[in-house]
Amino acid sequence: MVRILICYASFSGNTKETAELIDRFFKAHGYDTLLYRIGFGNIPDPSHFDVMLIGTFTWGKGSTPDLVKDFVYEIGYKPPNVFVFGTGDTQFGGDDLFCHAAEKLAVFYHSEYAPLKIEQSPRGSQEIIVKTWTEGVIELCKKRYLKN
């Protein structure tokens, strides 16, 4: 069975809510998932998973939160097949800095799929954006990585 590790950092609950929604979509497609809240408990070993997703909020003026930076450092290597999602708020820095932490992580991990960027909470029409993004990741995984 294909295993998906979904890691996320959340202070306000928006990234947590997005991670939980992504988790439900993966499970609906028959994937085995593990949700891990960054900074809480032992970090699961990414090498035990086929795919890793990382969710973050954007801090300050486009910064990646220290909590997420520490997580990346503690893993100690760049796992393959990493996809990134983020939550943000355009009122802090406008469009140029919106979900900038997610963009930076996607570049760092050489993610083959554009990061998901959600304005605050994934409710309403944004739930469709999360679903569409997750379905895109699922299709990419089927085609490129998970040929079984």
Secondary structure, 3 states (H helix, E strand, C coil): CCEEEEEECCCCCHHHHHHHHHHHHHHHCCCEEEEEECCCCCCCCHHHCCEEEEEEECECCCECCHHHHHHHHHHCCCCCCEEEEEEECCCCCHHHHCCHHHHHHHHHCCCCCCCEEEECCCCCHHHHHHHHHHHHHHHHHHHHHCCC
